[in-house]
Amino acid sequence: MGNQQKNKLFLRYVQYTRYGIGFLMLVIVVAGLHTISQISFAKTIAAKQTAPRLSNYYLSWTLNEAVIKELAKWDMVVIDIENQAHNPEMIKALRRLNPDILILAYLPAQEVYRSLRQFQGAAQVRSKLYAGIQDEWWLKTVTGSHAVFWPRTWLLNVSFDAPRANGQRWIDYLSSFVVNDILSTDLWDGVFYDNTWDNIMFIDYNIDRNRDGQMDGWDDTNAAWKKGMSELFTLTRQKYGKDVILFGNGDIFLELNGVLLEGFPRAGWSETMRKYQRSIDESFSPSIGLLNANTHNTGNRDDYQLVRFTYGSSLLSDGYYSFDYGDWSHEQTWWYDEYDVALGKPLKAAMLVGDEKNSTPFRSGVWRRDYEGGVVVVNETTSKQDVGLGGEFEHIKGKQDTAANSGLIVDRVTLAPQDARILLRPVTELRGRLFQNGSFVRVLDANGQPARNGFFSFEKKFDGGTPLLVTDFDNGSIDEIVGIFGPEVRVYTRGYWNIRSSFYPYGEQYKGEFDLAVGDLDGDGYNEIVTVNLSGRPEVRVFSIAGETVLKGVFPFGVATGGAHIALGNIDGKLGDEMVVAERGKGSRVQLLTGKGERINGFLRPFGAEYKGGFDVALGDVSGDSRTELIVAPLDQKKRMVQLYDSKQLVFISSFELPDGVRGQRSLDAVDIDGDGRAEIVVFGQ
């Protein structure tokens, strides 16, 4: 089994510990690498199988709540070791905000600051590390001076045959320090060793690794350095546990889980892409490839074409991506339209357009890779390319480069030299929400702006206008379709079209209409069917998929008449959904209910007691903050203002006016259309 396959499996009992926050803070955030289980040292980790896979290379010396909130949007973070001394609570807060995040501790493998006085006591962890350094471990030149790579630092001798002090080499001391003083804090999932080079003579021809006053041989010195670097990683694994995540910045080592390739495509597109692929194929499992692009220290964060080109390139394989200022500053939390696109799992390997055999990996040309949710097309050439897509795809509807990300549906795309596009498969189906068969569905964001192109939701097996809901009741491989036929509810097995169950929520003689929603009210992993009548005295009833009555006799508005609408969603973050019921007719009230039909808080009157036009309601995380919002739309045709509330506290958040294109359409819901973890507001025709 190759590393790419292994990365798609659950990683068993990956030991973790974590670094801190402070002084030279490097935070790499790689989106979605694993799932954290809060078990002391050993935990189960799942490698992320879906795109986006994002990282943030962050070098600020401070962390605060605002920064942590931003960093939580990524999925792997590397934070400088000083933060474990100054801000351990911030690291814990980061993990609370994103339980799936991978947090690695940053420190260089081969250098330290020559003086820590400039930091006025802020470098507590480095001070402890520095205090144990022996004179024999410094890397010197034939003149006896310190070898230097980065300004204000001195190099240490990583070579496997470096001089010893008290029986230890630098790599022995460093690996023990990492395990005993960093990983032991239980803050980290692993270590990010910076400057993991496989050679050293590029620094200075006059390196004297054995301190004999003679210039050492080029090949021998590089080989000794590479062997020592490998041994550093091996020692770290041996002392802590083989499953610790070890990451590097420099060259590929089989003992590392991955390597950061910084400044892409500075070393050339084809060469770097092949190295990127090698790092995924050959690194210690779980392997973590990572491409870092940047502004080349210009700070031009708005070079959207560069972001598209480099991010699109990363999507041609199964690694991660980051974009920041450059090697003089890694402290940005820049976010791009493309980052919000949930492409899902790749359907196949990348292919060179026009040469599907891919005889030469990542040679110059136009490259394409298909995903469940869309396609990425990358033009690596120096000329404009017109590329047929073989079907219709939807441009991202962006807010940054709106010319490139226009939201239009196209069957071909024209790419400038060194540019890329991420395109979406058009949405053709609404899942988990009731719709009138054949309805046109408009898709809005939390501000009421179009988020995706609208579509007709139609199941050809059923007549137009039939109320339908597509779902998977038991999380199996086959969907069910719930249909309302007069007073009857039928549950069909999709594809086979047998009637799985049939029942009458309000009896066979019921002449009115009713609203219907599906959700897991008791948290057992199986959905229930919930109904409320649209006229008369509204009564909420709950049924199993077999049509068995689970709950009835819930009258959220007492003896009031006029019917109600209902929606389900998870409000409190615990197992089991809650319900929200909104009066129709001449009502003005909205009521939250537990899964057992008990009232949560008092009534909400979104437009005051004077309003008597009724509402439609929905529950969903439309803001992307992992909290469920309550969305309320007035049924009165004279009012067009949709209101959003914190569903737990019933606190008003915001409102927006329905766009002109949906005037008079008041049936709405909230559902994650594109699988990006954020619900969209969907508005239907009546």
C-alpha positions in Angstrom: 0.0 0.0 0.0 1.4 3.4 -1.0 1.6 6.5 1.2 -1.2 8.1 -0.8 -3.5 5.2 0.0 -2.4 5.1 3.6 -3.2 8.8 4.0 -6.8 8.0 3.1 -7.1 5.6 6.0 -7.6 6.4 9.7 -4.2 6.9 11.3 -4.1 4.8 14.4 -3.2 6.2 17.7 -1.0 9.1 16.6 0.7 10.4 19.6 0.5 14.1 20.0 1.9 16.9 22.0 2.0 20.5 21.2 4.2 23.6 21.2 3.5 27.1 22.4 3.1 30.6 21.2 5.4 33.7 21.3 8.5 34.9 19.8 9.3 33.6 16.3 5.8 32.2 15.9 5.5 30.0 12.8 2.0 28.8 12.4 1.3 26.5 9.5 -2.3 25.7 9.1 -3.2 22.9 6.7 -6.8 22.4 6.1 -8.4 19.3 7.3 -5.6 16.9 7.8 -7.0 15.0 10.8 -9.6 14.6 13.4 -8.6 15.3 17.0 -9.9 13.0 19.7 -9.3 14.4 23.1 -7.3 11.5 24.6 -4.2 12.4 26.4 -1.2 11.3 24.3 -2.6 8.7 21.9 -5.4 9.7 19.5 -7.0 8.6 16.3 -6.2 10.8 13.3 -7.9 10.7 9.9 -6.0 12.2 7.0 -8.1 14.6 5.0 -9.3 13.1 1.8 -11.0 16.2 0.4 -10.1 19.5 -1.0 -9.5 22.3 -0.1 -6.3 21.4 1.8 -5.1 24.8 3.0 -2.1 25.9 5.1 -1.0 29.1 6.6 2.7 29.8 7.2 2.5 32.2 10.1 5.5 34.0 11.7 4.0 36.5 14.1 5.5 36.7 17.6 2.2 37.2 19.2 -1.2 35.5 19.3 -4.5 37.0 20.4 -8.1 36.1 20.1 -8.6 37.8 16.8 -5.6 36.0 15.2 -6.7 32.6 16.7 -10.2 33.1 15.3 -8.7 33.6 11.8 -6.2 30.7 12.1 -9.0 28.3 13.1 -10.2 28.5 9.5 -7.1 26.5 8.4 -6.3 22.9 9.2 -2.6 22.6 10.1 -0.8 25.1 12.2 2.9 25.4 13.1 3.4 27.7 16.0 6.7 28.9 17.4 7.8 27.1 20.5 7.9 30.2 22.6 4.1 30.3 22.6 3.9 27.3 24.9 5.4 29.4 27.6 3.5 32.7 26.9 0.2 31.7 25.5 -0.7 28.0 26.1 -4.4 29.0 26.5 -4.4 30.5 23.0 -3.2 27.2 21.6 -6.0 25.4 23.5 -8.5 28.0 22.3 -7.4 27.4 18.7 -8.1 23.7 19.1 -11.5 24.4 20.6 -12.4 26.6 17.7 -11.3 23.9 15.2 -11.1 20.4 16.8 -9.8 19.0 13.5 -6.8 21.2 13.4 -3.2 19.8 13.4 -0.9 22.0 15.5 2.9 21.6 15.1 5.7 23.2 17.0 8.2 25.3 15.1 11.9 25.4 15.7 15.0 25.4 13.5 16.9 22.1 13.2 20.3 23.7 12.8 20.6 27.2 14.2 19.9 29.4 17.2 20.0 33.2 17.8 23.6 34.1 18.7 22.2 36.3 21.5 18.8 36.2 23.3 19.3 39.5 25.2 17.4 41.3 22.4 14.2 39.5 23.4 14.4 40.8 27.0 13.4 37.5 28.5 10.6 36.7 26.0 12.5 33.7 24.6 12.0 31.4 27.6 12.0 28.1 25.7 14.9 29.1 23.5 16.8 30.3 26.6 16.5 26.8 28.1 17.6 25.2 24.8 20.5 27.6 24.5 21.7 27.0 28.1 22.4 23.3 27.3 24.4 24.0 24.1 28.0 22.9 24.4 30.8 24.7 22.6 31.7 21.5 20.6 28.4 21.6 18.9 28.8 24.9 17.0 29.4 24.7 13.3 32.7 26.5 12.6 34.7 27.5 9.6 38.5 26.8 9.1 39.1 30.3 10.6 37.3 29.3 13.8 34.4 31.7 13.2 30.8 30.7 13.5 29.1 29.5 10.3 26.0 31.7 9.6 23.0 31.2 7.4 20.3 33.6 8.7 21.2 37.1 10.1 21.8 37.2 13.9 22.0 33.4 14.1 24.8 30.8 14.5 24.7 27.4 12.9 25.0 24.2 14.9 26.6 21.0 13.6 23.9 18.5 12.5 26.5 16.1 11.0 26.2 12.5 12.2 29.9 12.5 13.0 30.0 15.9 14.7 32.1 16.4 17.8 30.5 15.1 21.1 30.3 16.7 24.5 29.5 14.6 27.5 28.9 11.8 25.0 26.2 13.7 23.1 26.1 15.4 19.7 23.8 18.3 18.9 21.2 16.0 17.3 21.1 13.9 20.4 20.6 16.9 22.6 18.0 18.6 20.3 15.9 15.4 19.9 15.8 14.9 23.7 14.9 18.6 24.2 12.0 18.4 21.7 10.6 15.3 23.4 11.1 16.3 27.0 10.5 20.0 26.9 8.1 20.6 23.9 6.1 17.5 23.0 5.6 16.6 26.7 3.5 19.8 27.2 0.5 18.0 25.5 -0.1 21.1 23.4 1.2 19.8 20.1 0.5 17.2 17.5 4.1 17.2 16.2 7.1 19.2 15.3 8.0 21.4 12.4 11.8 21.4 12.0 12.9 24.4 9.9 15.8 24.3 7.4 15.9 20.6 6.9 18.6 20.6 4.2 20.3 17.5 2.8 23.6 19.5 2.3 25.5 22.3 4.0 28.5 23.3 1.8 26.3 25.8 0.0 26.5 28.0 3.1 30.3 28.3 3.2 33.1 26.5 1.3 35.3 26.8 4.4 33.1 24.6 6.7 35.2 22.6 9.3 32.8 20.1 10.6 35.3 18.1 12.7 37.0 21.2 14.1 40.5 20.2 13.0 41.3 23.5 11.3 41.2 22.1 7.8 38.6 22.6 5.1 36.5 19.5 4.7 35.7 17.7 1.5 32.5 18.9 -0.3 30.9 15.5 -0.8 31.9 14.0 2.6 30.6 17.0 4.5 27.3 17.1 2.6 26.8 13.3 3.1 27.6 13.6 6.8 25.1 16.5 7.2 22.4 14.6 5.4 22.9 11.5 7.5 22.8 13.5 10.6 19.6 15.2 9.6 18.0 11.8 9.0 19.2 10.6 12.4 17.7 13.7 14.1 14.3 12.7 12.8 14.8 9.0 13.7 15.9 9.9 17.2 12.9 12.1 17.7 10.6 9.2 16.7 12.4 6.7 18.8 12.3 8.9 21.9 8.7 10.0 21.6 6.9 7.5 19.4 7.0 6.6 15.7 3.6 8.1 15.0 4.5 11.7 16.0 4.1 14.1 13.1 7.4 15.4 11.9 7.5 18.1 9.3 10.4 19.9 7.5 11.2 22.9 5.4 13.8 22.1 2.8 14.6 18.7 1.3 12.7 15.4 1.3 13.6 12.9 4.0 11.9 9.5 4.3 11.8 10.0 8.1 9.6 13.1 7.8 5.9 13.1 7.2 6.2 16.0 4.8 8.2 18.9 3.6 7.3 22.6 2.9 8.4 23.7 -0.6 8.7 27.5 0.0 8.4 30.2 -2.6 6.7 28.1 -5.3 7.2 28.3 -8.3 10.6 30.0 -7.7 12.6 26.9 -8.5 10.6 26.1 -11.6 7.1 24.8 -12.0 7.8 21.3 -13.4 10.7 20.6 -11.1 8.9 21.8 -8.0 5.7 19.9 -8.9 7.7 16.7 -9.3 9.3 17.2 -5.9 5.9 18.0 -4.4 4.6 14.7 -5.8 7.6 12.9 -4.5 7.1 14.3 -1.0 3.6 12.9 -1.0 4.6 9.5 -2.4 7.8 8.9 -0.4 7.5 10.5 3.0 6.7 8.8 6.2 3.0 8.0 6.4 0.8 10.0 6.8 2.6 12.0 4.1 1.9 15.7 4.0 3.0 17.6 0.9 2.9 21.4 1.1 3.3 24.1 -1.5 4.0 27.6 -0.2 3.6 30.5 -2.6 4.1 34.2 -1.7 4.3 37.8 -2.9 8.1 37.6 -3.1 8.3 40.1 -0.2 6.3 42.8 -2.1 3.1 42.4 0.0 0.9 42.4 -3.1 -1.8 40.3 -1.6 -4.2 41.1 -4.5 -2.2 39.2 -7.1 -5.2 36.9 -7.6 -3.8 35.3 -10.7 -0.7 34.2 -8.8 -2.9 32.7 -6.1 -5.1 30.9 -8.6 -2.1 29.5 -10.5 -0.2 28.3 -7.4 -3.2 27.0 -5.5 -4.6 25.4 -8.6 -1.2 23.7 -9.1 -1.4 22.3 -5.6 -4.7 20.7 -6.4 -3.2 18.6 -9.1 -1.9 16.4 -6.3 -3.0 15.5 -2.8 -1.0 18.0 -0.7 -1.7 21.4 1.0 -1.2 25.0 0.1 -0.3 28.3 1.7 0.1 31.9 0.4 1.8 34.7 2.3 4.2 37.7 2.1 7.5 35.9 1.6 10.5 34.6 3.5 10.9 37.9 5.4 7.4 37.7 6.9 5.0 34.8 7.5 2.3 36.4 9.6 -0.6 36.8 7.2 -4.2 35.4 7.4 -5.2 36.3 3.9 -8.2 34.5 2.6 -9.2 34.0 -1.0 -12.4 33.2 -2.8 -11.0 29.9 -4.0 -10.4 28.7 -0.4 -14.2 28.5 0.2 -14.7 26.0 -2.6 -15.4 22.5 -1.4 -14.2 20.3 -4.3 -14.5 17.1 -2.3 -12.6 13.9 -3.2 -10.5 13.7 -6.4 -12.0 11.5 -9.1 -8.7 10.7 -10.8 -5.1 11.7 -11.1 -4.2 15.0 -12.8 -3.8 14.7 -16.6 -2.1 16.7 -19.2 -4.8 18.0 -21.6 -4.2 16.4 -25.0 -1.9 13.7 -23.5 -4.0 11.7 -21.1 -1.2 9.0 -20.8 0.8 11.6 -18.9 4.1 10.1 -20.2 6.1 12.9 -18.5 4.8 13.9 -15.1 4.2 17.6 -14.8 5.8 18.7 -18.1 4.8 22.0 -19.5 1.2 22.3 -20.7 -2.3 22.6 -19.6 -3.2 20.3 -16.7 -6.6 19.2 -15.4 -7.9 17.3 -12.4 -11.5 16.3 -11.8 -13.1 16.3 -8.3 -16.5 15.3 -7.0 -17.5 19.0 -6.8 -15.8 20.5 -9.8 -12.6 20.7 -11.8 -9.3 22.5 -11.7 -7.6 23.6 -14.9 -4.0 25.0 -14.8 -2.2 26.7 -17.7 1.5 26.4 -17.0 2.5 27.7 -20.4 3.6 31.1 -21.5 0.7 31.6 -23.9 -3.0 32.0 -23.6 -4.9 28.7 -23.8 -8.6 28.0 -24.7 -9.7 24.8 -23.0 -12.8 22.7 -23.6 -14.3 21.3 -20.4 -16.4 18.5 -22.0 -19.5 19.7 -20.2 -21.0 22.6 -18.3 -19.3 23.9 -15.2 -19.9 26.9 -13.1 -17.4 29.6 -12.3 -16.9 30.6 -8.7 -19.0 33.6 -7.8 -16.2 35.6 -6.2 -15.9 38.9 -4.5 -12.3 39.6 -5.3 -11.5 39.0 -9.0 -15.0 39.1 -10.3 -13.9 38.9 -13.9 -12.3 35.6 -13.4 -14.8 34.3 -10.9 -17.9 35.5 -12.5 -20.4 32.8 -11.5 -21.2 32.1 -15.1 -21.9 28.6 -16.4 -19.5 27.7 -19.3 -18.4 24.6 -21.2 -14.9 26.0 -22.0 -12.5 28.4 -20.4 -9.8 30.8 -21.6 -6.7 30.9 -19.4 -4.0 33.5 -19.4 -0.3 32.3 -19.2 0.4 30.9 -15.8 -3.2 31.0 -14.6 -5.8 28.6 -13.4 -9.5 28.2 -12.7 -11.5 26.2 -10.2 -14.9 25.5 -11.6 -17.9 23.9 -9.9 -20.2 21.2 -11.1 -23.6 23.0 -11.4 -26.1 22.2 -8.6 -29.0 20.2 -9.9 -30.5 18.7 -6.8 -31.8 19.9 -3.5 -31.2 17.5 -0.6 -32.7 17.3 2.9 -35.3 20.0 2.3 -38.9 19.9 1.1 -39.6 21.4 -2.3 -42.3 21.5 -4.9 -41.2 19.2 -7.7 -40.0 21.4 -10.6 -39.5 24.5 -8.4 -36.8 27.0 -9.4 -34.4 27.3 -6.5 -32.4 30.5 -5.9 -29.3 30.2 -3.7 -28.4 33.1 -1.4 -25.6 33.8 1.1 -26.1 35.2 4.6 -26.3 38.7 3.1 -29.0 37.8 0.6 -26.6 37.9 -2.3 -26.6 35.1 -4.9 -24.1 32.4 -3.8 -24.6 30.0 -6.7 -26.6 29.8 -9.9 -30.2 28.9 -9.4 -31.6 25.6 -10.7 -34.8 23.7 -11.2 -35.1 20.9 -8.6 -37.0 18.2 -10.4 -37.5 14.4 -10.0 -38.7 13.0 -13.3 -40.4 10.0 -11.6 -43.0 12.4 -10.0 -45.5 14.9 -11.3 -44.6 18.6 -11.2 -45.8 20.3 -8.0 -45.5 17.2 -5.8 -43.9 18.1 -2.5 -40.7 16.0 -2.3 -37.7 15.6 0.0 -34.6 13.7 -0.9 -32.6 12.3 2.0 -30.7 9.3 3.4 -32.6 8.2 6.5 -30.1 5.6 7.7 -26.8 7.0 6.3 -26.6 4.1 3.9 -25.6 4.1 0.2 -29.2 4.5 -1.2 -31.3 7.6 -0.9 -34.9 7.8 0.0 -37.5 10.2 -1.4 -40.3 11.4 0.8 -43.4 12.6 -1.1 -46.7 14.2 0.0 -49.8 13.0 -1.8 -52.8 14.7 -0.4 -53.2 13.4 3.2 -50.6 10.6 2.6 -46.8 10.5 3.1 -44.9 7.9 1.0 -41.3 7.0 1.4 -39.7 5.6 -1.8 -36.3 3.8 -2.2 -34.6 5.9 -4.8 -33.6 3.9 -7.9 -35.7 0.9 -7.0 -38.8 3.1 -6.6 -40.5 0.7 -4.2 -42.7 2.2 -1.5 -40.8 1.7 1.7 -43.6 3.0 3.9 -46.8 4.9 3.7 -48.8 6.7 6.4 -51.3 9.5 7.0 -50.0 12.0 9.5 -53.4 13.5 10.3 -55.6 10.7 9.1 -57.0 9.6 5.8 -59.8 12.1 5.9 -57.6 15.1 6.4 -58.4 17.7 3.7 -55.7 20.3 4.5 -52.0 20.6 3.7 -49.1 20.2 6.0 -45.4 21.1 6.1 -42.8 18.4 6.5 -39.1 18.3 7.6 -36.6 15.5 8.2 -34.0 15.3 10.9 -32.5 13.2 13.7 -34.4 14.4 16.8 -33.1 11.8 19.3 -29.5 11.6 18.1 -29.5 7.9 17.3 -28.2 8.4 13.8 -31.5 7.8 12.1 -33.8 10.5 10.8 -37.4 11.1 11.8 -40.2 12.7 9.7 -41.8 15.8 11.4 -45.0 17.4 10.2 -47.2 20.4 11.1 -50.5 21.3 9.5 -50.5 24.5 7.4 -54.0 25.5 8.4 -56.2 25.2 11.5 -54.7 24.6 14.9 -51.0 23.7 14.3 -50.0 20.4 15.8 -46.5 19.0 15.5 -46.2 15.2 15.0 -43.2 13.0 14.6 -42.9 9.7 12.8 -40.3 7.0 12.1 -39.3 6.2 8.5 -41.8 3.2 8.8 -44.6 5.7 9.6 -44.8 4.8 13.3 -46.0 7.6 15.5 -43.1 8.8 17.8 -44.7 12.0 19.1 -48.0 13.8 18.7 -50.1 16.3 20.5 -47.6 19.1 20.5 -49.4 22.4 20.1 -46.7 25.1 20.1 -49.2 28.0 19.9 -52.0 26.6 22.1 -55.4 27.0 20.6 -54.4 29.6 18.0 -55.3 28.7 14.5 -53.8 29.6 11.1 -51.3 26.8 10.7 -47.5 26.9 10.9 -44.3 26.2 9.1 -41.5 24.0 10.6 -37.8 23.5 10.2 -35.2 21.4 12.0 -31.6 22.0 13.0 -29.0 21.5 15.7 -29.1 24.5 18.0 -27.2 23.4 21.1 -24.4 21.4 19.5 -25.4 18.3 21.3 -26.8 15.1 19.8 -30.2 15.5 18.3 -31.9 18.2 16.3 -34.2 20.9 17.6 -37.4 22.2 15.9 -38.5 25.7 15.1 -42.2 26.4 14.4 -43.5 29.7 12.9 -47.1 30.8 12.8 -48.8 31.3 9.4 -52.1 33.1 8.7 -52.4 36.0 11.0 -49.7 35.0 13.4 -46.7 36.8 14.7 -44.8 34.2 16.8 -41.9 31.9 16.3 -41.3 29.1 18.8 -38.2 26.8 19.4 -38.9 23.2 20.5 -36.7 20.4 21.8 -36.7 17.1 19.9 -39.3 16.0 22.5 -41.6 18.9 21.7 -40.8 20.9 24.8 -40.6 24.7 24.5 -37.2 26.4 24.5 -37.4 29.9 25.8 -40.4 32.1 25.1 -42.0 33.2 21.8 -40.0 35.3 19.4 -41.9 38.0 17.6 -39.5 39.1 14.8 -41.6 42.0 13.6 -43.4 42.8 16.8 -46.9 41.9 18.0 -48.5 44.2 15.5 -47.4 42.1 12.6 -50.0 39.5 11.7 -48.7 38.1 8.4 -47.0 34.8 9.4 -43.5 33.5 8.6 -41.5 30.8 7.0 -38.4 29.7 9.0 -35.2 27.8 8.6 -32.2 26.7 10.7 -28.7 26.5 9.4 -25.1 27.8 9.9 -25.2 30.4 7.1 -22.4 32.5 8.6 -19.9 29.7 8.7 -19.1 30.3 12.4 -20.2 26.8 13.5 -23.3 28.2 15.1 -26.8 27.7 13.8 -28.7 30.7 12.8 -32.5 31.1 12.8 -33.7 32.6 9.5 -37.2 34.2 9.4 -39.0 35.4 6.3 -42.3 37.2 6.4 -45.2 35.7 4.4 -46.8 39.2 4.0 -46.1 40.2 0.4 -45.5 43.8 1.5 -42.5 42.9 3.6 -39.4 41.6 2.0 -36.9 41.8 4.9 -35.4 38.5 6.0 -34.0 38.4 9.6 -31.2 36.3 11.0 -31.0 35.4 14.7 -28.6 33.5 17.0 -30.9 30.4 17.4 -29.6 29.6 20.9 -29.9 33.1 22.4 -32.6 34.5 20.1 -30.4 37.6 19.6 -30.9 39.5 16.4 -27.8 39.3 14.1 -28.7 40.9 10.8 -31.2 41.3 8.1 -31.4 41.7 4.3 -33.9 42.5 1.7 -34.8 39.8 -0.8 -33.4 40.5 -4.2 -35.8 41.8 -6.9 -35.6 38.4 -8.7 -37.3 36.7 -5.8 -40.1 39.2 -5.2 -43.2 37.4 -4.0 -41.4 34.1 -3.2 -41.5 33.4 0.5 -40.8 29.7 0.8 -37.3 29.3 2.0 -34.9 27.0 3.8 -31.2 26.6 4.7 -29.0 23.8 3.4 -25.3 23.3 2.6 -25.7 23.2 -1.2 -22.0 22.6 -2.1 -20.6 20.7 0.9 -18.3 23.5 2.2 -19.7 23.3 5.7 -21.6 26.5 5.4 -25.4 26.5 4.7 -26.9 28.6 2.0 -30.3 30.2 2.1 -32.5 28.6 -0.6 -35.6 30.4 -1.8 -38.3 28.6 -3.8 -41.1 29.6 -6.1 -44.5 29.0 -4.6 
